[in-house]
């Protein structure tokens, strides 16, 4: 059984692994079973609930894929130092205006020219189930962090 201290340490470790990597590849499953990957800029940090956030257009194909198949993967990599992180979890569309204001950053204006005034702007919330990573600084073998709790099984 994972204690809250263990969980906090795991979240801290994940934060350390991806803190300087802004963009990841967000992978969804389409109705025909094919995988689609999209470069996405994460918004905010991994929170205590082990979630990640991404801005999106609610009418995008990736949202349709998430609504049909919520299982997703987000991968991050950094060449120096060599670090590879693969996050699996479930995603859901969120249209919470307060959360969007909390997470907004000016760099997102490139994809959302009207900022938070975009008519179709929304968030994808990723509930993290498991993290697999290889960090050449700490180990040459892959490591795993599991965030599955009885409520997420």
N, C-alpha and C positions, 0 to 999 in steps of 0.2 A: 504494500500500500504506500502511495506517495504522500508525504507530509507536505504541508503548505510551505515549509522551509525548502524542501527539495524542489517543489514546483517553482518557487521564486528563484532558486539557483538555476533551474533549467531555463526559465524565461530570461534571466540575466545572461546566460550563456548564448541563447539565441540572439538576443539583442546585440551582444558583442560580435557575433558572427556576421550579422548583416548591417550593422550600424553605418558603415561607410559605403554600402552598396545600395544605390537608390533604385536602380532598375532591375526587374526580374522578368523571367518568362512565365506568364500565367497560362497554364494549360488546362483546357476543358475537353469534354467528351461530347461529340455530336451524336445525333440520333442514329447514324449508321455505324457508330462505334469508333469512328476516326478521332484522332487527337488533333486539336488545334492549339497553337501556342501564340500568345500575343505579348509583345513587350509592354510592360506596365511599370509605372512609377508608384512605389508604395507611398502611402500617406500616413504619417505618424509612426510611432514606435509599436512594437509588440506590447500589448497591454497585459495586465494581470490575468485576464480571461483567456490568454493565448489566442489572440485574434490579430489579423492583419487587415488593413483597409486600402482600397483602391478606388479612385474616381473612374467613372465610366458614363457612357450614354445608356440610358435605360432601354432604348430600342435597339441596341447593338446585338449582333448575332451571338456574341459570347454570353450575353445575359440570357438569351433564349436557351443556349446550351446549358447554362447553370440551372435554369428553372427546370429543365428536363432531367439533367444529370448533375446533381450538386457536387459530386466528387471532383476536386481540382488538385493541381499541383502547381507550386510556384518555386522556380529554381533561381538561385542567385550564384554568381561566381565572381571571383576577384583574382586577377592574375598575380598580384604582388601584395601581400604574400598569397601563395596559392591557397584558395579557399573555395569550396564548392558546397552549396547548401540546397537540399531538396526538401520542400515542405509539402506534405499532403494534408488535405483537410476537406471540409465542405464549405461551399460558398452560398451566399444569399444576397439578393438585392435589397438595399436599404435606401429609403428616401427621407431620411431624417435631416431636416434643414439645420438644426443645431449641431449635429455631428459633422455635417459638411462644413459649416463655418469654423468649427474647431480644427478640422483637418486641412483646410484649404492652405495652399502655399502658392506664391506668385508664379513659380515655374510652370504650374499647370495651365497657365493662360495660353501656352502654345497649343494645347489640345482643346481647350475650352475658352475660345476668344472672349466670350461674354462673362467669363468667370462664373460665379454662383448664380448669375442671372440666366444661364443657359436653360432653356425650357425643359430639356430632357436629361439634365445632369442627375446623377445618382451615385451611390457607393456600392461596391461589392465588399462584403464582409467575409473574410475567410476564418473559419473556426479551425484552428490547427489541431490535427490529430497526432501527427508524427513528423519528426525532423530527422533526416539523415544528413550527415555532413562529414567532410574530409577537410581538415585544416592542417596543412603541412607543418605549421609551427608546433602544434601540440601532439600530433600523432600521424603515423603513416597508414593507420588502418581506419576504416570508416567508423563513425560513432552514431548512436541513435539516441534521440530524446523522444519519449512518448508522452503526449498530453491527453491520452484517452482516459476518461474518468467514467465511472458507472453511468453518469447522466448523458455521456456522449456515445455510449455503446449501443 
